[in-house]
Amino acid sequence: MTDVAEVITRVHREEWARVVATLARRLGDLGLAEEMAAEAFAAAVERWPADGVPPNPGAWLTTTAHRKAIDRLRREARREEKHREALMLSGSPEPLGVIDDDRLRLVFTCCHPALAMQARVALTLRMVGGLTVPEIARAFLVQETAIGQRITRAKAKIKVARIPYRVPSREDLPARVTGVLAVLYLIFNEGYLASNPGAEAVRSDLTAEAIRLTRLVRALMPADGEVAGLLALMLLTEARRIARVSASGELVPLGEQDRGAWDRDLIAEGHALVRARLASGQAPGRFQIQAAINAVHTDARDVRDTDWSQVVALYDQLARLDPSPIVRLNRAIAVAELDGPEVALAELDGLPLDGYHPYHYTRADLLRRLGRGEQARAAYDRAIELAGNTAETAYLIRRRDQLPAP
């Protein structure tokens, strides 16, 4: 029974978005698509323990969902047939959407401007990104109940406001792209360093899919600076993936990575995008600035060659656009390299990030460098308590255990 439950959980994560996307395309109703997919998974929970897991669980779920929706599909088919007849009578061709990719079309659909930004991002991460509610909650740094409520409210709004599932037109894209980029960024982040303790530390399936979809958005909106910035940020981050986890399964921080293992092709592509945005003369957005910060890091052949003054200046620019505690935390890390750990530690005081484990291991490292071992140990303990996966935990435990005995 436990094995079947694990299979269902895994398949739900991998197949949910595809099943919903397929149904939504045909039914023209996101709420109905999700309902049919949920019923298929419910049937799996009931039948698989008795009948056994089918050879192709994904295909079984898709087939079951289609069968459960057959009456709706027939009604939809009749509606589409009448629509085609009307178009033939009028002589007007049926308009084609500008988005060919099924998943990206669903992302743009979920990011409807009628929904609040946080609600549309949370809903899309759940329905399309395949992230669990706990993973989304960790991404937003809020309680799981809050995320559940956002998703529920978004679904209710879709139903009450009769928001249609339709192929977005080119005119729809600018009003939706901010939410789309936020979704793709969070999907990439979950792959870059998984927050689920039971998952692999780095989920290349998520990072690859986020990059693929962002490339498609860039093809649709080549003049949008933030789209280019996000793609550059992803590429420069993905370039370091192979060096981020050691052979023993321990997280390797940026300063300790083997830079010879970085993907130079991805770095070159990312740098070219950053240079093009700088040459445009347009004021950069947050993703463009983050990409520029990563360009500085990946330009240094050795951590000692990093231009920390430029990194701090870029974080100052980013903080003016996004004065969030996490931006201030990341700026403090750079300040520690430029002005010393004591100055950086003072900048961390008062940040409302007690539930965010990078805050605690940053404090731990600064306290260690200042020779305040007892306080550093307490900070490491708190970071270990909150750490998101085994690779991070292993690294933090080793660093804590390297402190001098009290």
C-alpha positions as CSV (number, residue, x, y, z in Angstrom):
1,M,0.0,0.0,0.0
2,T,2.8,2.4,0.9
3,D,4.5,1.7,-2.5
4,V,1.3,2.4,-4.4
5,A,0.8,5.6,-2.4
6,E,4.4,6.7,-3.3
7,V,3.8,5.9,-7.0
8,I,0.5,7.9,-7.0
9,T,2.3,10.9,-5.4
10,R,5.1,10.8,-7.9
11,V,2.8,10.4,-10.9
12,H,0.6,13.2,-9.6
13,R,3.7,15.5,-9.5
14,E,4.8,14.5,-13.0
15,E,1.4,14.1,-14.8
16,W,-0.9,16.6,-13.3
17,A,-0.1,19.5,-15.5
18,R,-0.2,17.4,-18.7
19,V,-3.6,15.9,-17.9
20,V,-5.1,19.3,-16.9
21,A,-3.6,21.0,-20.0
22,T,-5.0,18.3,-22.3
23,L,-8.5,18.5,-20.8
24,A,-8.5,22.2,-20.6
25,R,-7.6,22.6,-24.2
26,R,-10.6,20.4,-25.2
27,L,-13.1,21.4,-22.6
28,G,-12.5,25.1,-22.5
29,D,-12.9,25.2,-18.8
30,L,-10.0,25.1,-16.3
31,G,-12.2,24.3,-13.4
32,L,-13.7,21.3,-15.2
33,A,-10.3,20.1,-16.3
34,E,-8.9,20.1,-12.8
35,E,-12.1,18.3,-11.6
36,M,-11.7,15.5,-14.1
37,A,-8.0,15.1,-13.4
38,A,-8.7,15.0,-9.6
39,E,-11.3,12.3,-10.2
40,A,-8.8,10.2,-12.2
41,F,-6.3,10.4,-9.4
42,A,-9.1,9.5,-6.9
43,A,-9.9,6.5,-9.0
44,A,-6.2,5.5,-8.9
45,V,-6.2,5.7,-5.1
46,E,-9.2,3.4,-5.0
47,R,-8.3,0.9,-7.7
48,W,-4.5,0.6,-7.8
49,P,-4.1,-0.9,-4.4
50,A,-6.4,-3.7,-5.4
51,D,-5.7,-4.0,-9.1
52,G,-2.0,-3.1,-9.0
53,V,-0.2,-0.2,-10.6
54,P,-0.7,-0.2,-14.4
55,P,2.4,-0.5,-16.6
56,N,2.0,3.1,-17.8
57,P,0.4,5.1,-14.9
58,G,0.4,8.4,-16.8
59,A,-1.5,6.9,-19.7
60,W,-4.0,5.2,-17.4
61,L,-4.7,8.5,-15.7
62,T,-5.1,10.4,-19.0
63,T,-7.4,7.8,-20.4
64,T,-9.5,7.7,-17.2
65,A,-9.8,11.5,-17.1
66,H,-10.9,11.5,-20.7
67,R,-13.5,8.9,-20.2
68,K,-14.9,10.7,-17.2
69,A,-15.1,13.9,-19.3
70,I,-16.7,12.3,-22.4
71,D,-20.1,13.8,-22.0
72,R,-18.6,17.2,-21.6
73,L,-16.3,16.7,-24.5
74,R,-19.3,15.8,-26.7
75,R,-21.1,18.9,-25.7
76,E,-17.9,20.9,-26.4
77,A,-17.5,19.2,-29.8
78,R,-21.0,20.2,-30.8
79,R,-20.3,23.8,-29.7
80,E,-17.1,23.8,-31.7
81,E,-18.9,22.3,-34.7
82,K,-21.5,25.1,-34.7
83,H,-18.8,27.7,-34.3
84,R,-16.9,26.3,-37.4
85,E,-20.2,26.3,-39.3
86,A,-20.7,30.0,-38.4
87,L,-17.2,30.8,-39.5
88,M,-17.7,29.1,-42.8
89,L,-20.9,31.1,-43.4
90,S,-19.2,34.3,-42.5
91,G,-16.1,33.5,-44.5
92,S,-13.8,34.5,-41.6
93,P,-10.9,32.1,-40.8
94,E,-10.7,30.8,-37.2
95,P,-8.0,32.8,-35.4
96,L,-4.9,30.9,-34.4
97,G,-3.2,31.6,-31.0
98,V,0.3,33.0,-30.8
99,I,1.3,30.3,-28.2
100,D,1.9,26.9,-29.7
101,D,3.2,25.2,-26.6
102,D,0.5,23.5,-24.5
103,R,2.1,24.1,-21.1
104,L,3.0,27.7,-21.8
105,R,-0.5,28.4,-23.0
106,L,-1.9,27.1,-19.8
107,V,0.6,29.3,-17.8
108,F,-0.6,32.4,-19.6
109,T,-4.2,31.3,-19.1
110,C,-3.8,30.8,-15.3
111,C,-2.0,34.2,-15.1
112,H,-5.2,36.0,-15.9
113,P,-5.1,39.7,-14.9
114,A,-8.6,39.4,-13.2
115,L,-6.8,37.3,-10.5
116,A,-4.6,39.0,-7.8
117,M,-0.9,38.5,-8.6
118,Q,-0.1,36.2,-5.7
119,A,-3.2,34.2,-6.4
120,R,-2.5,33.7,-10.1
121,V,1.1,32.7,-9.4
122,A,0.2,30.2,-6.6
123,L,-2.6,28.7,-8.8
124,T,-0.2,28.3,-11.8
125,L,2.5,26.8,-9.7
126,R,0.0,24.2,-8.4
127,M,-1.8,23.4,-11.7
128,V,1.0,23.8,-14.2
129,G,4.3,23.7,-12.3
130,G,3.3,20.6,-10.4
131,L,4.6,22.0,-7.1
132,T,2.9,20.9,-3.9
133,V,1.2,23.3,-1.5
134,P,4.2,23.0,1.0
135,E,6.7,23.8,-1.8
136,I,4.7,26.8,-2.9
137,A,4.4,28.0,0.7
138,R,8.1,27.8,1.2
139,A,8.7,29.7,-2.0
140,F,6.4,32.5,-0.7
141,L,7.7,32.2,2.9
142,V,4.1,31.9,4.2
143,Q,2.1,29.2,6.0
144,E,0.7,26.3,4.0
145,T,-2.9,27.3,5.0
146,A,-2.4,30.8,3.4
147,I,-1.3,29.3,0.1
148,G,-4.2,26.8,0.2
149,Q,-6.6,29.7,0.7
150,R,-5.1,31.7,-2.2
151,I,-5.5,28.8,-4.5
152,T,-9.1,28.1,-3.4
153,R,-10.0,31.8,-3.8
154,A,-8.4,31.8,-7.3
155,K,-10.5,28.8,-8.4
156,A,-13.6,30.4,-7.0
157,K,-12.9,33.6,-8.8
158,I,-12.4,31.7,-12.1
159,K,-15.8,30.1,-11.6
160,V,-17.7,33.1,-10.4
161,A,-16.2,35.5,-12.9
162,R,-16.6,32.9,-15.7
163,I,-13.0,33.5,-16.7
164,P,-12.7,31.5,-19.9
165,Y,-10.0,29.1,-21.0
166,R,-8.9,30.4,-24.4
167,V,-5.8,30.9,-26.4
168,P,-4.3,34.3,-25.3
169,S,-4.0,36.8,-28.1
170,R,-0.8,38.8,-28.7
171,E,-2.6,41.7,-27.1
172,D,-3.1,39.6,-23.9
173,L,0.6,38.9,-23.3
174,P,1.9,42.2,-21.8
175,A,-0.8,42.2,-19.1
176,R,0.0,38.6,-18.1
177,V,3.8,38.4,-18.6
178,T,4.7,39.6,-15.1
179,G,2.8,36.8,-13.5
180,V,4.2,34.3,-16.0
181,L,7.8,35.3,-15.3
182,A,7.2,35.0,-11.6
183,V,5.8,31.5,-12.1
184,L,8.8,30.4,-14.2
185,Y,11.3,32.0,-11.8
186,L,9.8,30.1,-8.8
187,I,9.6,26.8,-10.7
188,F,13.3,27.3,-11.6
189,N,14.2,28.1,-8.0
190,E,12.5,24.9,-6.8
191,G,14.6,22.9,-9.2
192,Y,17.8,24.8,-8.5
193,L,17.5,23.9,-4.8
194,A,14.5,21.8,-3.8
195,S,12.8,22.8,-0.7
196,N,11.2,19.4,-0.1
197,P,13.4,17.4,2.3
198,G,12.5,14.2,0.5
199,A,13.4,15.4,-3.0
200,E,16.7,15.4,-4.8
201,A,18.7,18.6,-3.9
202,V,18.8,19.7,-7.5
203,R,15.8,18.9,-9.8
204,S,17.1,19.3,-13.3
205,D,13.7,18.4,-14.7
206,L,12.3,21.6,-13.3
207,T,15.2,23.9,-14.2
208,A,15.2,22.5,-17.8
209,E,11.5,23.0,-18.2
210,A,11.6,26.6,-16.7
211,I,14.4,27.5,-19.2
212,R,12.5,25.9,-22.1
213,L,9.4,27.9,-21.4
214,T,11.3,31.1,-20.8
215,R,13.0,30.7,-24.2
216,L,9.5,30.4,-25.7
217,V,8.3,33.6,-23.9
218,R,11.4,35.4,-25.3
219,A,10.6,34.2,-28.8
220,L,7.1,35.7,-28.3
221,M,8.3,38.9,-26.7
222,P,11.8,39.6,-27.9
223,A,11.7,43.3,-26.9
224,D,10.8,42.7,-23.3
225,G,13.9,43.3,-21.1
226,E,12.7,41.3,-18.1
227,V,12.1,38.2,-20.2
228,A,15.6,38.4,-21.5
229,G,16.8,39.2,-17.9
230,L,15.1,36.1,-16.5
231,L,16.5,33.9,-19.2
232,A,20.0,35.2,-18.6
233,L,19.6,34.7,-14.9
234,M,18.4,31.1,-15.4
235,L,21.3,30.3,-17.8
236,L,24.0,31.7,-15.6
237,T,22.6,29.8,-12.6
238,E,22.1,26.6,-14.5
239,A,25.7,26.8,-15.7
240,R,26.8,26.1,-12.1
241,R,24.5,23.1,-11.5
242,I,27.0,20.3,-12.0
243,A,29.3,21.9,-9.3
244,R,26.6,22.5,-6.7
245,V,26.4,19.1,-5.1
246,S,29.5,17.0,-4.2
247,A,30.0,13.3,-5.0
248,S,29.0,12.6,-1.4
249,G,25.7,14.5,-1.8
250,E,26.7,17.6,0.1
251,L,25.8,21.1,-1.1
252,V,28.8,23.1,-2.4
253,P,28.5,26.9,-1.9
254,L,29.5,29.3,-4.6
255,G,32.9,30.2,-3.1
256,E,33.9,26.5,-2.9
257,Q,32.7,25.3,-6.3
258,D,35.0,23.9,-9.0
259,R,34.6,26.7,-11.6
260,G,36.3,24.6,-14.2
261,A,33.2,22.4,-14.2
262,W,30.8,25.2,-15.0
263,D,29.1,25.2,-18.4
264,R,30.9,27.8,-20.4
265,D,28.4,27.7,-23.3
266,L,25.5,28.7,-21.0
267,I,27.7,31.3,-19.3
268,A,28.5,32.8,-22.7
269,E,24.9,32.9,-23.7
270,G,23.9,34.5,-20.4
271,H,26.6,37.1,-20.6
272,A,25.5,38.0,-24.2
273,L,22.0,38.6,-23.0
274,V,23.2,40.8,-20.1
275,R,25.4,42.8,-22.4
276,A,22.5,43.3,-24.9
277,R,20.3,44.6,-22.1
278,L,23.0,47.0,-20.9
279,A,23.5,48.3,-24.4
280,S,19.7,48.9,-24.8
281,G,20.0,51.9,-22.5
282,Q,16.6,51.0,-20.9
283,A,16.2,51.0,-17.1
284,P,16.7,47.4,-15.9
285,G,14.1,45.5,-13.9
286,R,14.7,43.1,-11.1
287,F,15.5,40.0,-13.2
288,Q,17.9,42.0,-15.4
289,I,19.8,43.2,-12.2
290,Q,19.9,39.7,-10.8
291,A,21.3,38.4,-14.1
292,A,24.0,41.1,-14.0
293,I,24.9,40.0,-10.4
294,N,25.3,36.5,-11.6
295,A,27.3,37.7,-14.6
296,V,29.8,39.2,-12.2
297,H,30.1,36.0,-10.3
298,T,30.5,33.8,-13.4
299,D,33.0,36.2,-14.9
300,A,35.5,35.5,-12.1
301,R,37.7,32.5,-12.7
302,D,38.4,32.4,-9.0
303,V,36.2,33.6,-6.1
304,R,39.1,35.9,-5.1
305,D,38.7,37.7,-8.4
306,T,35.1,38.6,-7.8
307,D,34.3,42.3,-8.1
308,W,32.4,42.6,-4.8
309,S,32.1,46.4,-5.1
310,Q,30.2,45.9,-8.3
311,V,28.0,43.2,-6.7
312,V,27.1,45.5,-3.8
313,A,26.3,48.4,-6.2
314,L,24.0,46.1,-8.2
315,Y,22.3,45.0,-5.0
316,D,21.8,48.6,-4.1
317,Q,20.1,49.1,-7.4
318,L,18.0,46.0,-6.9
319,A,17.0,47.1,-3.4
320,R,15.5,50.3,-4.8
321,L,13.2,48.2,-6.9
322,D,12.6,45.4,-4.4
323,P,13.5,46.4,-0.8
324,S,12.6,43.0,0.5
325,P,14.4,41.3,3.4
326,I,15.8,38.6,1.1
327,V,17.4,41.2,-1.1
328,R,18.9,42.9,1.9
329,L,20.1,39.5,3.2
330,N,21.9,38.8,-0.1
331,R,23.4,42.3,-0.2
332,A,24.8,41.7,3.3
333,I,26.6,38.6,2.1
334,A,28.4,40.7,-0.5
335,V,29.0,43.4,2.0
336,A,30.8,40.8,4.2
337,E,33.3,40.3,1.4
338,L,33.8,44.0,0.8
339,D,33.6,45.6,4.3
340,G,34.0,42.6,6.6
341,P,31.6,40.3,8.6
342,E,30.9,42.7,11.4
343,V,29.4,45.3,9.1
344,A,27.4,42.6,7.3
345,L,26.1,41.2,10.6
346,A,24.9,44.6,11.7
347,E,22.9,44.8,8.4
348,L,21.2,41.5,9.2
349,D,19.9,42.6,12.6
350,G,16.1,43.0,12.6
351,L,15.4,41.3,9.3
352,P,12.1,39.4,9.6
353,L,13.5,36.1,8.4
354,D,13.4,33.8,11.4
355,G,11.7,31.1,9.4
356,Y,14.2,31.3,6.4
357,H,17.1,29.0,6.9
358,P,19.6,30.9,4.6
359,Y,19.2,33.8,7.0
360,H,20.4,31.6,9.9
361,Y,23.3,30.0,8.1
362,T,24.5,33.4,6.8
363,R,24.5,34.6,10.4
364,A,26.3,31.5,11.5
365,D,29.0,32.0,8.9
366,L,29.5,35.6,9.9
367,L,29.6,34.8,13.6
368,R,32.1,32.0,12.8
369,R,34.4,34.4,11.0
370,L,34.2,36.8,14.0
371,G,35.2,34.0,16.4
372,R,31.9,33.9,18.2
373,G,31.6,30.1,18.2
374,E,28.8,29.6,20.7
375,Q,26.5,32.0,18.8
376,A,27.5,30.5,15.5
377,R,26.7,27.0,16.7
378,A,23.2,28.2,17.8
379,A,22.7,29.8,14.4
380,Y,23.8,26.6,12.6
381,D,21.4,24.6,14.7
382,R,18.5,26.8,13.7
383,A,19.5,26.6,10.0
384,I,19.7,22.8,10.2
385,E,16.3,22.7,11.8
386,L,14.8,24.7,8.9
387,A,16.9,23.3,6.0
388,G,15.1,22.2,3.0
389,N,16.9,19.1,1.8
390,T,19.6,16.6,2.8
391,A,22.4,18.2,0.8
392,E,22.0,21.5,2.6
393,T,21.6,19.7,5.9
394,A,24.8,17.7,5.3
395,Y,26.8,20.9,4.5
396,L,25.5,22.8,7.6
397,I,26.2,19.9,9.9
398,R,29.8,19.7,8.7
399,R,30.3,23.4,9.1
400,R,28.8,23.4,12.6
401,D,30.9,20.4,13.6
402,Q,34.1,22.2,12.4
403,L,33.6,24.9,15.1
404,P,36.0,24.8,18.0
405,A,34.6,22.8,20.9
406,P,33.0,25.1,23.5
